[in-house]
Amino acid sequence: MLHHNICKALSQVNGHNLGSDGQARESLSEDLQEFLGGEVLLYKLDDLTKVNPVTLETVLRCLQARYMADTFYTNAGCTLVALNPFKPVPQLYSPELMREYHAAPQPQKLKPHVFTVGEQTYRNVKSLIEPVNQSIVVSGESGAGKTWTSRCLMKFYAVVAASPTSWESHKIAERIEQRILNSNPVMEAFGNACTLRNNNSSRFGKFIQLQLNRAQQLVGATVQTYLLEKTRVVCQAFSERNFHIFYQICKGASEDERLQWHLPEGAAFSWLPNPERSLEEDCFEVTREAMLHLGIDTPTQSNIFKVLAGLLHLGNIQFAASEDEAQPCQPMDDAKCSVRTAASLLGLQEDVLLKTVQIRTIRAGRQQQVFQKPCPRAECDTRRDCLAKLIYARLFDWLVSVINSSICADTNSWTTFIGLLDVYGFESFPNNSLEQLCINYANEKLQQHFVAHYLRAQQEEYAAEDLEWSFISYQDNQPCLDLIEGSPISICSLINEECRLNRPSSAAQLQTRIETALAGSPCLGHNKLSREPSFIVVHYAGPVRYHTGGLVEKNKDPIPPELTGLLQQSQDPLLLGLFPTNPKEKTQEEPSGQSRAPVLTVVSKFKASLEQLLQVLHSTTPHYIRCIKPNSQGQAQTFVQEEVLSQLEACGLVETIHISAAGFPIRVSHQNFVERYKLLRRLRPRTSSGPHGPYPAKGLPEWCPHAKEATLEPLLHDILHTLPVLTQTKATPGDLAEAMPTPVHCGRTKVFMADSMLELLECGRAQVLEQCARCIQSGWRRHRQRKQERQRQAAILIQAAIRSWLTRKRIQRLHAAATVIKRTWQKWRIRMACLAAEELDDVEEKHLSQAPGSLSTSPLQTKLLEAVIRLWPLGLVLTNTAMGVGSFQRKLVVWACLQLPRGSPSSYTVQTAQQDQAGVTSIRAMPQGSIKFHCKKSPLRYADICPEPSPYSVTGFNQILLERHRLIHM
């Protein structure tokens, strides 16, 4: 909050120093937003290189915030990260949005999108004088959106790469797009399977070339596949499934097709695990319709599915061990029906099929003598599996050739291409074998290609700015590649050597050879706690443990010549097309004479195809898209951090961000740099030589300014010479020698610096702003305190004057009221005194002769009583005067004033204060004294606003208590 207030308080000052050019200030603000993260919300960060610090956790939080805000694309330097929304978002891929990105002057300034990459590649092909082919590497797990991303790119190119004036060109683009999209269901059905991590995992890689003519119009395409995991046909891990197509024909076939393919309801196949599990990919009709659109007619489809059903029955053939080694192993009783069915579906003779699997043909000697040797049970199973894998691999390659024949253009009709590489992602399972080794090896090569390409791009920019680029440091994965493919000794060479040796392979022996021969490699690890023979390879995405058991057998991938000959004898037209009879064709197990050719292993073939792919990529300008799957359930608005974290580790996204941020990712123009950081000159100590005097050269960053304006040069000098001061301020005394910042390089038009230097400059700028803010705050506090003190004193004087005036007014009112009361009372007292004196004198003269104790009821007495009652205040006075007990007048007055009940007056006696005094005492004879008024909290003397009431007091006109002694009832 303090930082915000400081910036807000000094914004006007900075604006004033920048000058009156509003456009310059606006440009500076935009540039600062680009290279300063600040306190921007995570979901607003379009580039992950702005995350600080760049770790798995911070990247994960940023991606989660953007995903929950329905933002599915994020830049990571030169890579685009695509999150699968798992819900339809039509407005995100509408034709209008495609045209908007296509027509934008600078598409990279729009929000990150797959269309940005598509438009950038298309403009690169279109604008270059010498056309350079483009490539887009789409990586990620199956289900992460690779196919959808490729589909969106295809739709985008179909829109922008079609001639708007040529209807024929537009139709050709639509036809190519539709056929490529139709190829996806077919290739997924035959090449994808359910694994532990994904329900629709691609078990192969593909590279699609979109072919463009000289007018940059889409005229054709080709599809190239890599490393189909054909071993999955015969071997599946626990809780995994075979390829989708086998489940589709078992669940989607009609009754007639079931009878034709021998697939009854509820049939069990050993190569078809977990058949009760239903997936979205088990849609047989979608696959058949897509095959029909690709030109595969219904009879051919039926032939394909019949062959696949024959493979399922082939997997149910189990052999029993033979007691005599000279006799071949016979199939078990329950497998004889499977032999018959498999032979029928594959168009083979039953006895020939069984004999080929049971007996191995050996050619030896110069005369190439033929020997037949019965195979043991394990070898029979291996030959059976080899036959199934051979058929399936040839069938998959044939499907790819059919797709290419329907969409490929003539060689002379296209000049450039845009490649889409949909490659399997990094894999690490509990049990990793040769397939995972090849897949991770391919990812290592692609990662190296990415690093080399990006550094080459940086080299070009640094060269344009007259900068050296040797300072870029990054994590090189060349040691890992040397461990896998290096020469003369590597993991691949050792595995291939084991295949060439004519001896049984041993998993423990292979592990020992690898650990001994490659002990000096830093990327080779050991797991001493593992019970199974294995070795660990530390990849760029993390360590992976590979089991050596079965590694050599998978690498050999032997194809006995008798198996190929068997399939060439098939009566099935499809198998005859897949295995044509060609006498010139020799297999790898048919050496001629003593010249034995090296065995062509799986690793060798994959390495050759991978090198060919990398040659194509090196000849293009590559672009990268990393697809991330938020959850494995395919639910929208669900972000499972554990699953995303494993994918970030597998695809090496953090490493990608670090490479993108390597060197000097912060690049600011000279003008903007000076405008923002010229405040740092306040930190530099002043010397006698002036503001531009010499400075010690030790510890200064290396720089070579080539600013266009000469006025910027001294300012740049001043700013750069403050860096040692910043370093000394930030560093502790113990590490001062090691606290020098990374250098700042000044190019022709820009200043290049690293994140650490930017942080140092921002800290120094914040320090200067804090000092200025403290000065502003102290001056404001001093001014506010003085102002408050003056206001307080003025308020005290005003309050004192008000209180004095109010007190004076109140006293004046009280004096006036007291004067009125006093005058009124004096008047009333005088009047009452005169009336009492006159009345008492008359009564005493007339009734002096009466006995004091008698009381009559004469008319005279009645009139007198009425007069006395009317004059009750007089009675109150008389009761408090000294009088005799027997006085008739006194008792009569008391009886009347107190309103005693009528009766005998003798029953009431009144005791006065002076019982022993006789005679009538005049009121004039009473002790004269002042009447005292008591007023609560009044400045008047002898005044009382609320006198204490007495139970014996008599209410009157002004409630004035005149008694001196209380009346006591006798």
Buried (B, 14 or more C-beta within 10 A) or exposed (E): EEEEEBBEBBEEEBEEEBEEEEEBBEBBEEBBEEBBBEEEEBBEBBBBBBBBEBEEEBBBBBBBBBBEEBBBBBBBBBBBBBBBBBEEEEEBBEEEBBEBBBEBEEBEEBEBBBBBBBBBBBBBBBEEEEBEBBBBBBBBBBBBBBBBBBBBBBBBBBBBBBBEEEEEBBEBBBBBBBBBBBBBBBBBBBBBBBBEBBBBBBBBBBBBBBBBBEEBBBBBBBBBBBBBBBBBBBBBBEEBBBBBBBBBBBEBBEEEBBEBBBBEEEBEBEBBBBBEEEBEBBBBEBBBBBBBBBEBEEEBBBBBBBBBBBBBBBBBBBBEEBEEEEEBBBBEEEBBBBBBBBBBBBBBBBEBBBBBBBBBBEEEEEEEEEEEEBBBEEBBBBBBBBBBBBBBBBBBEBBBEBBBEBBBBEEEEBBBBBBBBBBBBBBBBEBBBBBBBBBBBBBBBBBBBBBEBBBEEBBEBBEEBEBEBEBBEBEEBEEBBBBBBBEEBBBBBBBBEBBEEEEEBBBEBBBBBBEEBBEEBEBBBEEEEEEEBBBBBBBBBBEBBBBBBBBBBBBBBBBBBBBBBBBBBBEBEBBBEBBEEEEEEEBBBEEEEEEEEEBBBBBBEBBEBBEEBBEBBEEBBBBBBBBBBBBBEBEBEEBBBEBBBBBBBBBBBBBBBBBBBBBBBBBBBBBBBBBBBBBBBEBBEEEEEEEEEEBEEEBBBEBEBEBEEEEBBEBBBBBBBBBBBBBEBBBEEEEEEEBBBBBBBBBBBBBBBBBEBBBBBBEBBBBBBBEBBEEBBEEEEEEEEEEEEEEEEEEEEEEEEEEEEEEEEEEEEBEEBBEEBBEEBEEBEEEBBEEBBEBBEEBEEEBEEEEBEEBEEEEEBEEBBEEBBEBBBBBBBBBBBBBBBEBBBBBBBBBBBBEEEEEEBEEBEBEBBBEEEBEBBEBEEBEEEEEEBBBEEBEBEEBBEEBEEEEEBBEEEEEBBEBEEEBEEE
